[in-house]
Amino acid sequence: MGDMPVVRWGPLRLDVEIGVEGTVVLMTVLVIALDDGIEDFVVAGQVVAGPLIAAFAAHAFSRRLARRARQDEPPPTRAELRRLTRHSSQFLLLGVVPLLVVIVGGTSGLYTAETAVDAVIWLGLAFLVLIGGIGGWRAQHRVTGALRGAIGAGVLGLVVLLLRLVLEH
């Protein structure tokens, strides 16, 4: 876990890998949900929260299981298991902004639930480009590394958006 590329934001050390994986999972689920139709803001909130909660649970379980399965190391301490779970909780952090978009739309009536989900997808693409640029910078400490990371992450996000076009036609 210590060798993972991280982005520091105040006291938080955010894992680039979780940021990319969680965002792509969320965008994919939202694209499929939009194809099926979003009835209201409650459903939109469930569609945002559901995959991130599932990704958190799966990641926390798999990290803890993998750590316990290492036979060449002593059993993990409770503190280490808590740290692994806290690390996985970054999947839940990814839902803060999307849920705010849904809540603001639901309480204000400024836009529909489908518009909220669509906005979250585009915010996800922007976030991927941002985190790709940060990850690229951290990897090479050069502008070219940041550009490569941002472009690569943007292409990944566009692949998810292409899924939307395929589903719509």
C-alpha positions as CSV (number, residue, x, y, z in Angstrom):
1,M,0.0,0.0,0.0
2,G,2.9,2.4,0.7
3,D,4.1,2.1,-2.9
4,M,0.8,3.2,-4.4
5,P,0.7,6.5,-6.3
6,V,-1.1,9.0,-4.1
7,V,-2.5,12.5,-4.3
8,R,-2.2,14.4,-1.1
9,W,-5.2,16.7,-0.2
10,G,-4.7,18.1,3.2
11,P,-4.4,15.1,5.6
12,L,-5.8,12.7,3.0
13,R,-3.6,10.5,0.9
14,L,-5.8,9.5,-2.0
15,D,-4.9,6.4,-4.1
16,V,-4.9,7.2,-7.9
17,E,-5.7,3.6,-8.7
18,I,-8.9,3.7,-6.6
19,G,-9.8,7.0,-8.1
20,V,-9.6,5.7,-11.6
21,E,-11.2,2.3,-10.9
22,G,-14.1,3.7,-8.9
23,T,-14.8,6.5,-11.4
24,V,-14.9,4.1,-14.3
25,V,-17.1,1.7,-12.5
26,L,-19.5,4.5,-11.5
27,M,-19.6,6.0,-15.0
28,T,-20.3,2.6,-16.5
29,V,-23.1,1.8,-14.1
30,L,-24.6,5.3,-14.7
31,V,-24.4,4.9,-18.5
32,I,-26.3,1.6,-18.3
33,A,-28.8,3.1,-15.8
34,L,-29.5,6.0,-18.2
35,D,-30.2,3.5,-21.0
36,D,-32.8,1.9,-18.7
37,G,-34.1,5.2,-17.5
38,I,-33.9,7.0,-14.2
39,E,-37.4,7.5,-12.7
40,D,-36.5,10.0,-9.9
41,F,-33.8,11.4,-7.7
42,V,-34.1,8.6,-5.2
43,V,-33.3,6.1,-7.9
44,A,-30.5,8.4,-9.1
45,G,-29.0,8.4,-5.6
46,Q,-29.2,4.7,-5.4
47,V,-27.5,4.2,-8.7
48,V,-24.7,6.5,-7.6
49,A,-24.2,5.1,-4.1
50,G,-24.8,1.4,-5.0
51,P,-21.8,0.7,-7.1
52,L,-19.4,2.6,-4.9
53,I,-20.6,0.8,-1.8
54,A,-20.2,-2.5,-3.6
55,A,-16.7,-1.5,-4.8
56,F,-15.7,-0.4,-1.3
57,A,-16.9,-3.7,0.2
58,A,-15.2,-5.8,-2.5
59,H,-11.9,-3.9,-2.3
60,A,-11.9,-4.0,1.5
61,F,-12.7,-7.7,1.6
62,S,-10.1,-8.6,-1.1
63,R,-7.3,-6.5,0.5
64,R,-8.0,-8.0,3.9
65,L,-8.2,-11.5,2.5
66,A,-5.0,-11.1,0.5
67,R,-3.2,-9.8,3.5
68,R,-4.4,-12.7,5.7
69,A,-3.5,-15.2,3.0
70,R,0.2,-14.2,3.0
71,Q,1.8,-17.2,4.7
72,D,5.3,-15.8,4.7
73,E,4.3,-12.9,7.0
74,P,2.8,-12.8,10.5
75,P,-1.0,-12.4,10.7
76,P,-2.1,-8.8,10.3
77,T,-2.7,-6.7,13.4
78,R,-6.1,-5.1,14.0
79,A,-4.5,-1.7,13.3
80,E,-3.3,-3.0,9.9
81,L,-6.7,-4.4,9.1
82,R,-8.3,-1.0,10.0
83,R,-5.8,0.8,7.8
84,L,-6.7,-1.5,4.9
85,T,-10.4,-0.8,5.4
86,R,-9.7,2.9,5.7
87,H,-7.8,2.8,2.4
88,S,-10.7,1.1,0.7
89,S,-13.1,3.7,2.0
90,Q,-11.8,6.0,-0.7
91,F,-14.4,4.4,-3.0
92,L,-17.0,6.0,-0.7
93,L,-15.4,9.4,-1.0
94,L,-15.8,9.2,-4.8
95,G,-19.6,9.4,-4.2
96,V,-19.6,12.8,-2.4
97,V,-19.7,15.1,-5.4
98,P,-22.1,12.9,-7.4
99,L,-24.5,12.6,-4.5
100,L,-24.3,16.4,-4.0
101,V,-25.3,16.8,-7.7
102,V,-28.3,14.5,-7.1
103,I,-29.3,16.1,-3.9
104,V,-29.1,19.6,-5.2
105,G,-31.2,18.6,-8.2
106,G,-33.8,16.8,-6.1
107,T,-34.2,19.6,-3.6
108,S,-34.1,22.5,-5.9
109,G,-35.9,21.2,-8.9
110,L,-33.4,22.9,-11.2
111,Y,-32.9,19.8,-13.3
112,T,-34.2,16.3,-13.8
113,A,-32.8,13.1,-12.3
114,E,-31.6,12.0,-15.7
115,T,-29.8,15.4,-16.2
116,A,-28.2,14.9,-12.8
117,V,-26.9,11.5,-13.8
118,D,-25.7,12.8,-17.1
119,A,-23.9,15.6,-15.3
120,V,-22.2,13.1,-13.0
121,I,-21.0,11.1,-16.0
122,W,-19.4,14.2,-17.5
123,L,-17.9,15.2,-14.1
124,G,-16.5,11.7,-13.9
125,L,-14.8,12.2,-17.3
126,A,-13.3,15.5,-16.0
127,F,-12.2,13.8,-12.8
128,L,-10.5,11.1,-14.8
129,V,-8.6,13.6,-16.9
130,L,-7.6,15.5,-13.7
131,I,-6.4,12.4,-11.8
132,G,-4.7,11.0,-14.9
133,G,-2.8,14.2,-15.2
134,I,-1.8,14.1,-11.5
135,G,-0.8,10.5,-11.7
136,G,1.2,11.2,-14.8
137,W,3.0,14.1,-13.1
138,R,3.7,11.9,-10.1
139,A,5.2,9.2,-12.3
140,Q,7.5,11.4,-14.4
141,H,7.6,14.9,-12.7
142,R,7.3,16.4,-16.2
143,V,4.5,18.2,-18.1
144,T,4.7,15.5,-20.8
145,G,4.0,12.8,-18.1
146,A,1.0,14.8,-16.9
147,L,-0.3,15.2,-20.4
148,R,0.1,11.5,-21.2
149,G,-1.7,10.6,-18.0
150,A,-4.5,13.1,-18.6
151,I,-4.9,11.9,-22.2
152,G,-4.8,8.2,-21.3
153,A,-7.4,8.7,-18.6
154,G,-9.5,10.8,-20.9
155,V,-9.5,8.1,-23.6
156,L,-10.5,5.6,-20.9
157,G,-13.5,7.9,-20.0
158,L,-14.4,8.3,-23.6
159,V,-14.5,4.5,-24.0
160,V,-17.2,4.5,-21.3
161,L,-19.1,7.3,-23.1
162,L,-18.9,5.2,-26.4
163,L,-20.7,2.5,-24.5
164,R,-23.5,5.0,-24.0
165,L,-23.7,5.6,-27.8
166,V,-23.7,1.9,-28.4
167,L,-26.5,1.4,-25.9
168,E,-28.6,4.2,-27.3
169,H,-28.5,2.9,-30.9
